């Protein structure tokens, strides 16, 4: 609708998030939602965080409530640097750590730092919606790197693809949306190729501590420093403590951090001092080593419930990933099934998920979808997957024409979802979240 306001061209290109539109539907209590990528609230350390805030305010309240340095609370930065060293990244200095207001802010800061209109940015296919949304504000030219069941294919980083690329964005552990994990061999090949090509690697790893199967693998930061590659690592306390804290960090060479500090000063001055101090107070004496095993067990069980139900109820024509950690399962349907149309039918049966098309920066695959298993009780997982499996089987048994969304089903879903095809192009990437 026309407005009396004159917005910037950048603002005019921003539209509503596809996932947020779906989440409006999932607010209805009868909906079994596999859509939102939310951590399990039962894993939030309420007592420990409450005690930490009390100690900080009681012992050092005036400092906690004051402005702080843009770089972040020094003891927390030192903890992050030490943690990176413990994980094999070699010597990491405090000057290489910036505390940010959630890793989503880190993505925005990196977009401001690296991307000019038309800049080439390498991304996986599919990739994290929030990153595509954030980067798209700066009008990049996305260059897709091919993937398979093993994730990103380093051999796909051809001379043509890497030419003039500002960076490659990768999620090596339990990737959102697919749940895939990059193998050690591919990690080594990726950082080696990027070192040769002079392309920085942005390693986004919010889920790495949520491994409940398989063996832990070295970070791209650790491998990159051995190979001479520039790796910018993003970490978050959202999944290991709680997302409401809005606390994350960037680990990168000091010159990059220095410029990011300048950009952050113009963005929000600094991250919440109180939150930083409380998080440090919580984790400083090894709390995460005690806390995370219980969280991993929650996620392991939830994932198991969903995989068992899918094995029992999904037709053999569908395939899906088997994550070793994280929160997501990626489903590939027969080519003639459109996940947006399937969503409308599923919501009519009180089940929701996220269609896969918006996760692609260029050519969308409409026969894919993402399922999140973390926040749904076991009985509801099994009930919802049984319904979804039946709908997939029905769709497969008919022609694509026969699977068109019925008017009454379409009314159950916001129009932005049913018309989701428009959000699959790079131009509409700002819908992603």
N, C-alpha and C positions, 0 to 999 in steps of 0.2 A: 504494500500500500504506500502511496506517496506520503511523505512527511514534510513538515515545514523546516526540517533541519538539513543542513548540508554536511554529510558524513564524508570521511576520507574514502578514497577508492579502495584502500585496504579494508576498511570497515564494511563497505558495501558488498565485498566479496564473501564476507563471513555469513554463514547460515546456521540454522539449528543443527545440533549434533544428532546423528541418526540414533546412537545408543541412548542419548537422553530422551528421545522421543519414545523409545521402547520402554525405558524405565518408568515413564509416566503410566504406562499400562500395568507394569508390575507392582505398582503401589496398591492395586486391588488385592485384598487378602486371599482371594480364591486362586490367584495366579501362581503357578509353580514356575519360578524364574530361574533359568540357567543363563541369564543375560549379564548381570552385573559382575564385574571383576572385583568384588569386595572381599577383603580378608575376613576370616571367621572371628566375630566378636568374642566368642568364648576363649579365644587365645590372647585377648588383650590383658596385660598385667595391671589390672586396676589398682590393687593394693600397693604394689611396688611404685607405680607412678604417683599415686596419691601421697605416699610417704616421701617420695623424692621432692615433689613440689612443696610439701610442708617443710622439709629440711632446708631447701633453698630459700624459701621466703622467710623462714625463721632465723636462719643463720646469716644470710647475705641478701636480704630482700631489697635493699636500696639499689644494689648493683643489678640485681635481676630485673628490676622494673625500670632501669635506665636505658638510654641508647647504648649501643655497643658498636664495635668495629665491624666494618663491612665484611671483612674476611671471615668473621665468626668468632665464637668463644674459644680462646686459645687452648684450654685443656681438652675440649672436644675435638678440635683440629689435630692436636697431638695424638689423641686416641685413634682417630681415623688413620693418621700416618703410620702409627705403630701397628694397627690392624692390617694395613696393606703390606707392611714388611713381613708380618707373621704369615701372610698368605703367599709370600714368595716374590714380591715386587721389588726386592732389593731395598736400597736406601731411599726412603721417601721423606722429604722434609716438610715441615709445617707450612712453609711457603708454597707448597704444591697442593694445598688443600683449601677449598672454599666451601663454606657451609651455606646452603640455599634453602629457600622455603618450599621444600619438596622437590623431587627430581623433575617434576613438570616445569618448574621455574628454570632448572638447569637446561632443559631443552630450549626454552625461549631465549635464554642468555646466549646459548651456542648459536641459535639462529641469527641473532643480532650480530654476533661476532664474525661468523663465517659467510653468511649468505647475502649476496646481492641479487637483484632481479635477474633471472636467467642463469644463475649459478648452477652448475651440475652438482647434485647430491645423490650419492649412491644409497639405495635402500633395498632391503630384502622384499621378496614377494611371496606371501603377505608380510606386512610390518605392523608395528604398534600404532594404533589410530591416534593416540595423543601426540605422538611425535610428528606424524604427518600433518596433523592439525596445526601444531605449533610452528613447524618449519614453513608451512604453506603461507603463513602471514608475510613471509619475506620473499615470496614468489620465486622459489627455486625451479629448476628443471630437473625433475626426478629421473634418475637412470636406474632401472631395475636390475638387480643382480639375480640370476636364476637360483632356484632352490629345488630340493627334492626332499625325500623323507628324512634325510640326514641334515636338513637345514641348508644354509647358505653354501653355494658351491664356489670355492676359491678360484677354480679354473675359469669361472665365468667372468673374472676380473680381467678382461681383455684390454689391450692397449686402447682400443676405441672407447671402452666404458670408463676407464680410469682417467682418460685425458681431461685435464682441467677440472677434475672433481675436487670440491672443497673438503669433503670428508665422506666416509662411509659410516652409516648408522647400523649397528648390529646388536642383537640381543642373544648372546651365546647360551644362556641357561634358561630352559623351560620357557621358550619364547612366547610372548603374547602377540598373536593369538594361537599359535599352533601347539605349544607345549614341547616343541622339539629342542634338543640339546645338541650343540655343535661338538663334534668329536675332537679329540686332542689333535689328530692329524690335520683336520681342517682348520683348527685354531692356529696351529703353527704355520700352515700354508697361507692363511689369511694375513697374519701380521707380516710374514716375510714378503708377500706380494705387495702389501701396502708400504712397507719400508722401501722396497725397490722403486715403487712408483711415486713415493713422496706424498702419499695420501693419508691424512690423519684418520685414525679409527676412533669413533665414538662408541664406547662399550657401555650399554645400558644394562645394569644387572640388578633389578629390584627383587628378583626371585631366587638368586643364587643360594641363599641360606635356607631355602625351603626344599632341599633335596631329601627325598624319602626312599630312594632306590638308586642303585648303581654307585659308582665311585666319583668323588669330587674331582673336578678338573681344574687346572690352573687358569687364572683369569687371562684375558687378552692383555691387560696391563702388565702382568708378570712376563708373559711370553713376548710382548712387544718390546719391553725394555731389554730383553736378551737379544732381540733381533734388530734393534736400532729403529723401531717404528715409533711414531708418535701416537700414543693412545690416551684418550681422554675418558676416564672412567666415571660413570655416574652410579651413585649408591643412594639408598633410601632407608629410613627407619620406619616407613609406612607398613611394610610387611612383617618386620621382625618385632616391632612394638605396636604401633597403631597409626593409621593414616591421618587421624585428626590432629596429630602433632605437626603435620606439614613440615617435615624436616628431612633434608637430604644433603648430599655433598658431591663435589666434583674433585677428582684427583687428576692433575695434569701438569705438564712442565710449567715452571714458574712464570715464563713470559705469557703463557696463555692465561694462567690464573690472574696475573697482574691486570691484563686487559679486561677480563671478566669482572674483576673487582670494580673497575671504572664503570662498566655497564650496569652492574648491580647497584652502584651508588645512585645512578639516575633512575633506577627502577623502584627500589623500596628502602634504600639506605642500608638496611641490614636485616638479617633474620631475627626472629623473636629471641631476645636475650633470655627471658624466663624459660622458654621451652628448651633452648640449648643447654642451659644449666641443669634443668631437671632431667633431661635425657642423659647428660653426662653423669649426673649423680646416680642414675639408675644403672648404667652399664659399666661404670669405671672399674668395678671389682669382679668382673667375670660373670655378670648376671646373664648375658645372652647364652653363654655355654650351658647354664642351668635351665633357661627358659625355652630355648628353641627346640630341644628334643620333644617336648610335649606338643608344641605347635606342629612340628613335622608329623607327628603321629596322627593328629587330627586330620591333616591334609591327606595323609596316606590312606586312612580309612575312607574318607569322603570320595577320593579318587577311585578306590576299589569298588565302592558301592555303584558308582556310575558305570565303570567298565564292565562289571558283572551284569548290570541291567542292559547295557548296550549289546553285550554278547548274547543275551537271552532274547531281546526284542527287536534289534535292528536287522533288516534284511541283509543277505549276503552281498547285495549290490552296493552297499555302503561300506566305506572304510574309515578308519579313524586312528589317531595317534595314541601312543602308549607313553604318557609322560612319566619321567623319573622324579618330577618335582613340580612345584608351582601350582597353578590354579585352573589350567585350561586343557580342554580336549578339542581337537580340530577334526571336523567331519567332512568327508568328501562324498557327495551323492552322485548318482548317475547324471550324465551331462544334461539330460532333458528336464531335470528337476530344478526349478528356480527357488532358492532358499527364501527370497522375499515373499513369494506366493505361499510357500510352505508356512512361513511365519504367520501370515494372516489366518490360515486354517488352524494352526496350532493355538494361537491366542483365542480363537473361538472355542477351543477345547481347554482353555485355561493353562496353557503352557507357553513360555516365552524363551527365546534364545536370540543370539545375534547373527544375522546373515553375514556371510564372509566377504561379500563384494566390497564394502567400504574399506577393508584392510589393504586393498591393492592400490598402489599409486598410479598404475596405468591400466592395463587390461585386466578387468575384474573377472573373477571366476564365480559365476552366480550359483554354482552347484556346491558351494561350501558354506559351512557355518561353524560358529564357536560356541562351545558349552562350558559353563563355569560350574563347578561342583561344590565349592567351599561352604556356602552359607545355607544349603538346603538340607533338611533332615533326611535320614536314610529312606524312610517310608515315602516321602514326597519325591525323592530322586527316582525311586523304582516306579512309582506311579507315573511321573512325568515322562520318563524315558519309554515306558510302555506305550503311552499315548503317542509320543513322537515317532516311535518305531512303526506303529500302525499307520500313521499318516504318511510316512516315507514309503512304506510298502504299497499303500493305495496309490500314491503318486506314480510309483514305478510301474504299476499295473495298467496305467492308462497312458494315453499320449499326452504330450506337453500341452496340447490345446485343451484337453479335458481337465487339466489341473489349474485352469485360470481361477483367480480368486472370485468367490461368489460375493455379490453385493452385501449380503448381510454379514459375511465374515469380514469384509473390508471395513465395515463400520466399527468393528471391534478394535481396530488398529489405527493409530494416527496416520493421516495421509502421507506424512514424510516417510513412513516405513514402507507402505505399499508402493509408493513411487520411488523406492530406494535406488532404482537403476541410475537415477541422475546423480547419486552420490558416489558413483564408482569411477568417475573421471577425475583426472588430476585437477581440473578446474574447480571441482566441487569438493576437493579434499578437505576443506575447512569444516565440513560437517562431521569429520571423524573425531572421536574422543575415546 
